[in-house]
Amino acid sequence: MSPLNYLEGYSPVLQEQALRLLEQGRLEGYLLSRYPEAHDVRTDKALHRLAVDMKNRAMKNAPPLDKVVYDSKLQVLGHALGTLATVPRVQGARLKANREIRVAAVFKDAPAAFLRMILAHELAHLKEREHSKAFYQLCERMEPDYHQLEFDLRLYLTMLEGCP
């Protein structure tokens, strides 16, 4: 696996800068200086409350969320930071769709901004299934620095992986 697996889609200049920070052992300091704020969202109940608050502020007409949990089985290495699933349930003669967001458990200890970015991403899938222009506009409405947060989250994952 490449030491910059999470940064493959970015320019070679950015990848080189990230690799230099990583090799010099300065990546963690860089991220801590940008994102010193930890979060206190430790339980599934608190995570659900945060997600519902974000949804209600940005997407009042979106369908309700039935479940939002941390999931220790999500494989960050497989690029699954979070997932939105619509789980069909039979209730009598009717079919009901429960919407569940699962966030990788590694983000219990991540900076608060990264957790909000992941939730914004998954919430945007309630309205936009594909990663389209409209999808990213919705992400930016919930988290104005969405694209910078996504890049820095990838740096954070690179740091956690401990490469090279």
PyMOL CGO cylinders between C-alpha atoms (Angstrom):
from pymol import cmd
from pymol.cgo import CYLINDER

trace = [
    CYLINDER, 0.00, 0.00, 0.00, 1.28, 3.47, -0.89, 0.3, 1, 1, 1, 1, 1, 1,
    CYLINDER, 1.28, 3.47, -0.89, 2.17, 5.73, 2.05, 0.3, 1, 1, 1, 1, 1, 1,
    CYLINDER, 2.17, 5.73, 2.05, -0.19, 8.32, 0.59, 0.3, 1, 1, 1, 1, 1, 1,
    CYLINDER, -0.19, 8.32, 0.59, -3.06, 5.99, -0.25, 0.3, 1, 1, 1, 1, 1, 1,
    CYLINDER, -3.06, 5.99, -0.25, -5.67, 8.49, 0.95, 0.3, 1, 1, 1, 1, 1, 1,
    CYLINDER, -5.67, 8.49, 0.95, -4.20, 11.30, -1.19, 0.3, 1, 1, 1, 1, 1, 1,
    CYLINDER, -4.20, 11.30, -1.19, -4.00, 9.52, -4.56, 0.3, 1, 1, 1, 1, 1, 1,
    CYLINDER, -4.00, 9.52, -4.56, -6.42, 11.88, -6.33, 0.3, 1, 1, 1, 1, 1, 1,
    CYLINDER, -6.42, 11.88, -6.33, -4.56, 15.04, -5.32, 0.3, 1, 1, 1, 1, 1, 1,
    CYLINDER, -4.56, 15.04, -5.32, -1.80, 16.83, -7.19, 0.3, 1, 1, 1, 1, 1, 1,
    CYLINDER, -1.80, 16.83, -7.19, 1.79, 15.56, -6.97, 0.3, 1, 1, 1, 1, 1, 1,
    CYLINDER, 1.79, 15.56, -6.97, 2.80, 18.86, -5.32, 0.3, 1, 1, 1, 1, 1, 1,
    CYLINDER, 2.80, 18.86, -5.32, 0.32, 18.34, -2.45, 0.3, 1, 1, 1, 1, 1, 1,
    CYLINDER, 0.32, 18.34, -2.45, 1.34, 14.70, -2.13, 0.3, 1, 1, 1, 1, 1, 1,
    CYLINDER, 1.34, 14.70, -2.13, 5.02, 15.69, -1.91, 0.3, 1, 1, 1, 1, 1, 1,
    CYLINDER, 5.02, 15.69, -1.91, 4.28, 18.28, 0.79, 0.3, 1, 1, 1, 1, 1, 1,
    CYLINDER, 4.28, 18.28, 0.79, 2.27, 15.73, 2.77, 0.3, 1, 1, 1, 1, 1, 1,
    CYLINDER, 2.27, 15.73, 2.77, 5.00, 13.11, 2.43, 0.3, 1, 1, 1, 1, 1, 1,
    CYLINDER, 5.00, 13.11, 2.43, 7.61, 15.61, 3.61, 0.3, 1, 1, 1, 1, 1, 1,
    CYLINDER, 7.61, 15.61, 3.61, 5.53, 16.48, 6.71, 0.3, 1, 1, 1, 1, 1, 1,
    CYLINDER, 5.53, 16.48, 6.71, 5.01, 12.79, 7.40, 0.3, 1, 1, 1, 1, 1, 1,
    CYLINDER, 5.01, 12.79, 7.40, 8.70, 11.86, 7.03, 0.3, 1, 1, 1, 1, 1, 1,
    CYLINDER, 8.70, 11.86, 7.03, 9.77, 14.78, 9.25, 0.3, 1, 1, 1, 1, 1, 1,
    CYLINDER, 9.77, 14.78, 9.25, 7.25, 13.77, 11.93, 0.3, 1, 1, 1, 1, 1, 1,
    CYLINDER, 7.25, 13.77, 11.93, 5.46, 17.12, 11.70, 0.3, 1, 1, 1, 1, 1, 1,
    CYLINDER, 5.46, 17.12, 11.70, 2.11, 15.99, 10.30, 0.3, 1, 1, 1, 1, 1, 1,
    CYLINDER, 2.11, 15.99, 10.30, 0.50, 15.45, 13.71, 0.3, 1, 1, 1, 1, 1, 1,
    CYLINDER, 0.50, 15.45, 13.71, 1.62, 18.90, 14.91, 0.3, 1, 1, 1, 1, 1, 1,
    CYLINDER, 1.62, 18.90, 14.91, 0.30, 20.49, 11.74, 0.3, 1, 1, 1, 1, 1, 1,
    CYLINDER, 0.30, 20.49, 11.74, -3.12, 18.86, 12.18, 0.3, 1, 1, 1, 1, 1, 1,
    CYLINDER, -3.12, 18.86, 12.18, -3.30, 19.66, 15.90, 0.3, 1, 1, 1, 1, 1, 1,
    CYLINDER, -3.30, 19.66, 15.90, -2.55, 23.31, 15.19, 0.3, 1, 1, 1, 1, 1, 1,
    CYLINDER, -2.55, 23.31, 15.19, -5.40, 23.45, 12.65, 0.3, 1, 1, 1, 1, 1, 1,
    CYLINDER, -5.40, 23.45, 12.65, -7.89, 21.28, 14.58, 0.3, 1, 1, 1, 1, 1, 1,
    CYLINDER, -7.89, 21.28, 14.58, -7.24, 21.51, 18.34, 0.3, 1, 1, 1, 1, 1, 1,
    CYLINDER, -7.24, 21.51, 18.34, -10.91, 21.07, 19.23, 0.3, 1, 1, 1, 1, 1, 1,
    CYLINDER, -10.91, 21.07, 19.23, -11.85, 17.55, 20.27, 0.3, 1, 1, 1, 1, 1, 1,
    CYLINDER, -11.85, 17.55, 20.27, -15.47, 16.50, 20.44, 0.3, 1, 1, 1, 1, 1, 1,
    CYLINDER, -15.47, 16.50, 20.44, -17.45, 14.92, 23.24, 0.3, 1, 1, 1, 1, 1, 1,
    CYLINDER, -17.45, 14.92, 23.24, -19.69, 12.82, 21.00, 0.3, 1, 1, 1, 1, 1, 1,
    CYLINDER, -19.69, 12.82, 21.00, -18.80, 9.45, 22.52, 0.3, 1, 1, 1, 1, 1, 1,
    CYLINDER, -18.80, 9.45, 22.52, -22.09, 7.58, 22.45, 0.3, 1, 1, 1, 1, 1, 1,
    CYLINDER, -22.09, 7.58, 22.45, -24.39, 6.53, 19.65, 0.3, 1, 1, 1, 1, 1, 1,
    CYLINDER, -24.39, 6.53, 19.65, -27.15, 8.60, 21.23, 0.3, 1, 1, 1, 1, 1, 1,
    CYLINDER, -27.15, 8.60, 21.23, -25.00, 11.77, 21.15, 0.3, 1, 1, 1, 1, 1, 1,
    CYLINDER, -25.00, 11.77, 21.15, -23.96, 11.00, 17.56, 0.3, 1, 1, 1, 1, 1, 1,
    CYLINDER, -23.96, 11.00, 17.56, -27.61, 10.60, 16.55, 0.3, 1, 1, 1, 1, 1, 1,
    CYLINDER, -27.61, 10.60, 16.55, -28.48, 13.91, 18.22, 0.3, 1, 1, 1, 1, 1, 1,
    CYLINDER, -28.48, 13.91, 18.22, -25.63, 15.71, 16.37, 0.3, 1, 1, 1, 1, 1, 1,
    CYLINDER, -25.63, 15.71, 16.37, -26.67, 14.24, 13.01, 0.3, 1, 1, 1, 1, 1, 1,
    CYLINDER, -26.67, 14.24, 13.01, -30.34, 15.14, 13.50, 0.3, 1, 1, 1, 1, 1, 1,
    CYLINDER, -30.34, 15.14, 13.50, -29.38, 18.70, 14.53, 0.3, 1, 1, 1, 1, 1, 1,
    CYLINDER, -29.38, 18.70, 14.53, -27.23, 19.09, 11.40, 0.3, 1, 1, 1, 1, 1, 1,
    CYLINDER, -27.23, 19.09, 11.40, -29.99, 17.65, 9.20, 0.3, 1, 1, 1, 1, 1, 1,
    CYLINDER, -29.99, 17.65, 9.20, -32.64, 19.90, 10.70, 0.3, 1, 1, 1, 1, 1, 1,
    CYLINDER, -32.64, 19.90, 10.70, -30.50, 23.02, 10.19, 0.3, 1, 1, 1, 1, 1, 1,
    CYLINDER, -30.50, 23.02, 10.19, -29.59, 22.33, 6.56, 0.3, 1, 1, 1, 1, 1, 1,
    CYLINDER, -29.59, 22.33, 6.56, -32.20, 19.94, 5.15, 0.3, 1, 1, 1, 1, 1, 1,
    CYLINDER, -32.20, 19.94, 5.15, -35.54, 20.38, 6.88, 0.3, 1, 1, 1, 1, 1, 1,
    CYLINDER, -35.54, 20.38, 6.88, -37.44, 18.41, 4.23, 0.3, 1, 1, 1, 1, 1, 1,
    CYLINDER, -37.44, 18.41, 4.23, -35.07, 15.44, 4.11, 0.3, 1, 1, 1, 1, 1, 1,
    CYLINDER, -35.07, 15.44, 4.11, -36.42, 12.10, 5.31, 0.3, 1, 1, 1, 1, 1, 1,
    CYLINDER, -36.42, 12.10, 5.31, -35.93, 11.31, 9.00, 0.3, 1, 1, 1, 1, 1, 1,
    CYLINDER, -35.93, 11.31, 9.00, -32.97, 9.36, 10.33, 0.3, 1, 1, 1, 1, 1, 1,
    CYLINDER, -32.97, 9.36, 10.33, -33.81, 6.18, 12.20, 0.3, 1, 1, 1, 1, 1, 1,
    CYLINDER, -33.81, 6.18, 12.20, -30.35, 5.27, 13.42, 0.3, 1, 1, 1, 1, 1, 1,
    CYLINDER, -30.35, 5.27, 13.42, -26.91, 6.91, 13.65, 0.3, 1, 1, 1, 1, 1, 1,
    CYLINDER, -26.91, 6.91, 13.65, -24.16, 4.86, 15.26, 0.3, 1, 1, 1, 1, 1, 1,
    CYLINDER, -24.16, 4.86, 15.26, -20.42, 4.38, 15.50, 0.3, 1, 1, 1, 1, 1, 1,
    CYLINDER, -20.42, 4.38, 15.50, -19.45, 1.15, 13.76, 0.3, 1, 1, 1, 1, 1, 1,
    CYLINDER, -19.45, 1.15, 13.76, -16.21, -0.62, 14.68, 0.3, 1, 1, 1, 1, 1, 1,
    CYLINDER, -16.21, -0.62, 14.68, -16.57, -2.91, 11.65, 0.3, 1, 1, 1, 1, 1, 1,
    CYLINDER, -16.57, -2.91, 11.65, -16.33, -0.17, 9.02, 0.3, 1, 1, 1, 1, 1, 1,
    CYLINDER, -16.33, -0.17, 9.02, -13.01, -0.53, 7.27, 0.3, 1, 1, 1, 1, 1, 1,
    CYLINDER, -13.01, -0.53, 7.27, -11.38, 2.88, 6.90, 0.3, 1, 1, 1, 1, 1, 1,
    CYLINDER, -11.38, 2.88, 6.90, -8.70, 1.26, 4.75, 0.3, 1, 1, 1, 1, 1, 1,
    CYLINDER, -8.70, 1.26, 4.75, -11.48, 0.30, 2.34, 0.3, 1, 1, 1, 1, 1, 1,
    CYLINDER, -11.48, 0.30, 2.34, -12.36, 4.01, 2.18, 0.3, 1, 1, 1, 1, 1, 1,
    CYLINDER, -12.36, 4.01, 2.18, -15.56, 3.64, 4.18, 0.3, 1, 1, 1, 1, 1, 1,
    CYLINDER, -15.56, 3.64, 4.18, -15.48, 6.51, 6.66, 0.3, 1, 1, 1, 1, 1, 1,
    CYLINDER, -15.48, 6.51, 6.66, -19.22, 6.39, 7.05, 0.3, 1, 1, 1, 1, 1, 1,
    CYLINDER, -19.22, 6.39, 7.05, -22.20, 4.90, 5.27, 0.3, 1, 1, 1, 1, 1, 1,
    CYLINDER, -22.20, 4.90, 5.27, -25.83, 5.73, 4.71, 0.3, 1, 1, 1, 1, 1, 1,
    CYLINDER, -25.83, 5.73, 4.71, -28.03, 2.71, 4.25, 0.3, 1, 1, 1, 1, 1, 1,
    CYLINDER, -28.03, 2.71, 4.25, -31.72, 2.42, 3.57, 0.3, 1, 1, 1, 1, 1, 1,
    CYLINDER, -31.72, 2.42, 3.57, -32.80, -0.75, 5.29, 0.3, 1, 1, 1, 1, 1, 1,
    CYLINDER, -32.80, -0.75, 5.29, -36.19, -2.13, 4.21, 0.3, 1, 1, 1, 1, 1, 1,
    CYLINDER, -36.19, -2.13, 4.21, -38.46, -3.28, 7.04, 0.3, 1, 1, 1, 1, 1, 1,
    CYLINDER, -38.46, -3.28, 7.04, -41.83, -4.99, 6.71, 0.3, 1, 1, 1, 1, 1, 1,
    CYLINDER, -41.83, -4.99, 6.71, -44.54, -3.57, 8.94, 0.3, 1, 1, 1, 1, 1, 1,
    CYLINDER, -44.54, -3.57, 8.94, -47.70, -5.55, 8.41, 0.3, 1, 1, 1, 1, 1, 1,
    CYLINDER, -47.70, -5.55, 8.41, -48.62, -5.21, 4.75, 0.3, 1, 1, 1, 1, 1, 1,
    CYLINDER, -48.62, -5.21, 4.75, -46.38, -2.16, 4.26, 0.3, 1, 1, 1, 1, 1, 1,
    CYLINDER, -46.38, -2.16, 4.26, -42.71, -1.84, 3.45, 0.3, 1, 1, 1, 1, 1, 1,
    CYLINDER, -42.71, -1.84, 3.45, -40.91, 0.88, 5.41, 0.3, 1, 1, 1, 1, 1, 1,
    CYLINDER, -40.91, 0.88, 5.41, -37.39, 2.18, 4.72, 0.3, 1, 1, 1, 1, 1, 1,
    CYLINDER, -37.39, 2.18, 4.72, -35.23, 2.90, 7.77, 0.3, 1, 1, 1, 1, 1, 1,
    CYLINDER, -35.23, 2.90, 7.77, -32.32, 5.26, 7.12, 0.3, 1, 1, 1, 1, 1, 1,
    CYLINDER, -32.32, 5.26, 7.12, -29.16, 4.42, 9.04, 0.3, 1, 1, 1, 1, 1, 1,
    CYLINDER, -29.16, 4.42, 9.04, -25.87, 6.28, 9.16, 0.3, 1, 1, 1, 1, 1, 1,
    CYLINDER, -25.87, 6.28, 9.16, -22.83, 4.40, 10.39, 0.3, 1, 1, 1, 1, 1, 1,
    CYLINDER, -22.83, 4.40, 10.39, -19.59, 6.25, 11.19, 0.3, 1, 1, 1, 1, 1, 1,
    CYLINDER, -19.59, 6.25, 11.19, -16.26, 4.43, 11.57, 0.3, 1, 1, 1, 1, 1, 1,
    CYLINDER, -16.26, 4.43, 11.57, -15.45, 4.11, 15.28, 0.3, 1, 1, 1, 1, 1, 1,
    CYLINDER, -15.45, 4.11, 15.28, -11.98, 5.60, 14.71, 0.3, 1, 1, 1, 1, 1, 1,
    CYLINDER, -11.98, 5.60, 14.71, -13.69, 9.00, 14.59, 0.3, 1, 1, 1, 1, 1, 1,
    CYLINDER, -13.69, 9.00, 14.59, -14.65, 8.86, 18.27, 0.3, 1, 1, 1, 1, 1, 1,
    CYLINDER, -14.65, 8.86, 18.27, -11.18, 10.31, 18.88, 0.3, 1, 1, 1, 1, 1, 1,
    CYLINDER, -11.18, 10.31, 18.88, -10.91, 12.54, 15.80, 0.3, 1, 1, 1, 1, 1, 1,
    CYLINDER, -10.91, 12.54, 15.80, -11.15, 16.33, 15.83, 0.3, 1, 1, 1, 1, 1, 1,
    CYLINDER, -11.15, 16.33, 15.83, -14.70, 17.67, 15.98, 0.3, 1, 1, 1, 1, 1, 1,
    CYLINDER, -14.70, 17.67, 15.98, -14.50, 19.22, 12.50, 0.3, 1, 1, 1, 1, 1, 1,
    CYLINDER, -14.50, 19.22, 12.50, -13.75, 15.82, 10.92, 0.3, 1, 1, 1, 1, 1, 1,
    CYLINDER, -13.75, 15.82, 10.92, -16.75, 14.18, 12.57, 0.3, 1, 1, 1, 1, 1, 1,
    CYLINDER, -16.75, 14.18, 12.57, -19.02, 17.00, 11.33, 0.3, 1, 1, 1, 1, 1, 1,
    CYLINDER, -19.02, 17.00, 11.33, -17.56, 16.65, 7.81, 0.3, 1, 1, 1, 1, 1, 1,
    CYLINDER, -17.56, 16.65, 7.81, -18.31, 12.92, 7.72, 0.3, 1, 1, 1, 1, 1, 1,
    CYLINDER, -18.31, 12.92, 7.72, -21.85, 13.50, 8.97, 0.3, 1, 1, 1, 1, 1, 1,
    CYLINDER, -21.85, 13.50, 8.97, -22.37, 16.27, 6.39, 0.3, 1, 1, 1, 1, 1, 1,
    CYLINDER, -22.37, 16.27, 6.39, -21.22, 13.88, 3.66, 0.3, 1, 1, 1, 1, 1, 1,
    CYLINDER, -21.22, 13.88, 3.66, -23.56, 11.09, 4.74, 0.3, 1, 1, 1, 1, 1, 1,
    CYLINDER, -23.56, 11.09, 4.74, -26.48, 13.46, 5.32, 0.3, 1, 1, 1, 1, 1, 1,
    CYLINDER, -26.48, 13.46, 5.32, -26.05, 14.89, 1.83, 0.3, 1, 1, 1, 1, 1, 1,
    CYLINDER, -26.05, 14.89, 1.83, -26.69, 11.38, 0.51, 0.3, 1, 1, 1, 1, 1, 1,
    CYLINDER, -26.69, 11.38, 0.51, -30.25, 11.65, 1.86, 0.3, 1, 1, 1, 1, 1, 1,
    CYLINDER, -30.25, 11.65, 1.86, -30.99, 14.05, -1.01, 0.3, 1, 1, 1, 1, 1, 1,
    CYLINDER, -30.99, 14.05, -1.01, -28.26, 13.32, -3.55, 0.3, 1, 1, 1, 1, 1, 1,
    CYLINDER, -28.26, 13.32, -3.55, -27.23, 9.68, -4.06, 0.3, 1, 1, 1, 1, 1, 1,
    CYLINDER, -27.23, 9.68, -4.06, -24.33, 10.39, -6.42, 0.3, 1, 1, 1, 1, 1, 1,
    CYLINDER, -24.33, 10.39, -6.42, -21.23, 12.50, -5.77, 0.3, 1, 1, 1, 1, 1, 1,
    CYLINDER, -21.23, 12.50, -5.77, -22.40, 15.25, -8.11, 0.3, 1, 1, 1, 1, 1, 1,
    CYLINDER, -22.40, 15.25, -8.11, -22.01, 19.01, -8.11, 0.3, 1, 1, 1, 1, 1, 1,
    CYLINDER, -22.01, 19.01, -8.11, -25.32, 19.33, -6.24, 0.3, 1, 1, 1, 1, 1, 1,
    CYLINDER, -25.32, 19.33, -6.24, -24.08, 16.81, -3.67, 0.3, 1, 1, 1, 1, 1, 1,
    CYLINDER, -24.08, 16.81, -3.67, -20.93, 18.82, -2.92, 0.3, 1, 1, 1, 1, 1, 1,
    CYLINDER, -20.93, 18.82, -2.92, -22.89, 22.08, -2.81, 0.3, 1, 1, 1, 1, 1, 1,
    CYLINDER, -22.89, 22.08, -2.81, -25.10, 20.52, -0.14, 0.3, 1, 1, 1, 1, 1, 1,
    CYLINDER, -25.10, 20.52, -0.14, -22.00, 19.36, 1.78, 0.3, 1, 1, 1, 1, 1, 1,
    CYLINDER, -22.00, 19.36, 1.78, -20.62, 22.90, 1.64, 0.3, 1, 1, 1, 1, 1, 1,
    CYLINDER, -20.62, 22.90, 1.64, -23.90, 24.32, 2.89, 0.3, 1, 1, 1, 1, 1, 1,
    CYLINDER, -23.90, 24.32, 2.89, -23.61, 22.13, 5.99, 0.3, 1, 1, 1, 1, 1, 1,
    CYLINDER, -23.61, 22.13, 5.99, -19.83, 22.57, 6.39, 0.3, 1, 1, 1, 1, 1, 1,
    CYLINDER, -19.83, 22.57, 6.39, -18.53, 25.66, 4.54, 0.3, 1, 1, 1, 1, 1, 1,
    CYLINDER, -18.53, 25.66, 4.54, -14.91, 24.41, 4.56, 0.3, 1, 1, 1, 1, 1, 1,
    CYLINDER, -14.91, 24.41, 4.56, -15.96, 20.95, 3.38, 0.3, 1, 1, 1, 1, 1, 1,
    CYLINDER, -15.96, 20.95, 3.38, -13.24, 20.46, 0.73, 0.3, 1, 1, 1, 1, 1, 1,
    CYLINDER, -13.24, 20.46, 0.73, -10.41, 21.60, 3.03, 0.3, 1, 1, 1, 1, 1, 1,
    CYLINDER, -10.41, 21.60, 3.03, -11.78, 19.37, 5.78, 0.3, 1, 1, 1, 1, 1, 1,
    CYLINDER, -11.78, 19.37, 5.78, -11.89, 16.42, 3.41, 0.3, 1, 1, 1, 1, 1, 1,
    CYLINDER, -11.89, 16.42, 3.41, -8.24, 16.95, 2.44, 0.3, 1, 1, 1, 1, 1, 1,
    CYLINDER, -8.24, 16.95, 2.44, -7.14, 17.38, 6.06, 0.3, 1, 1, 1, 1, 1, 1,
    CYLINDER, -7.14, 17.38, 6.06, -9.14, 14.30, 7.05, 0.3, 1, 1, 1, 1, 1, 1,
    CYLINDER, -9.14, 14.30, 7.05, -7.16, 12.35, 4.46, 0.3, 1, 1, 1, 1, 1, 1,
    CYLINDER, -7.16, 12.35, 4.46, -3.96, 13.71, 6.02, 0.3, 1, 1, 1, 1, 1, 1,
    CYLINDER, -3.96, 13.71, 6.02, -5.25, 12.61, 9.43, 0.3, 1, 1, 1, 1, 1, 1,
    CYLINDER, -5.25, 12.61, 9.43, -5.91, 9.08, 8.16, 0.3, 1, 1, 1, 1, 1, 1,
    CYLINDER, -5.91, 9.08, 8.16, -2.44, 9.00, 6.62, 0.3, 1, 1, 1, 1, 1, 1,
    CYLINDER, -2.44, 9.00, 6.62, -0.99, 9.99, 9.98, 0.3, 1, 1, 1, 1, 1, 1,
    CYLINDER, -0.99, 9.99, 9.98, -3.02, 7.32, 11.82, 0.3, 1, 1, 1, 1, 1, 1,
    CYLINDER, -3.02, 7.32, 11.82, -1.84, 4.69, 9.39, 0.3, 1, 1, 1, 1, 1, 1,
    CYLINDER, -1.84, 4.69, 9.39, 1.73, 5.51, 10.39, 0.3, 1, 1, 1, 1, 1, 1,
    CYLINDER, 1.73, 5.51, 10.39, 3.24, 5.48, 6.93, 0.3, 1, 1, 1, 1, 1, 1,
    CYLINDER, 3.24, 5.48, 6.93, 5.96, 5.36, 5.79, 0.3, 1, 1, 1, 1, 1, 1,
]
cmd.load_cgo(trace, "trace")
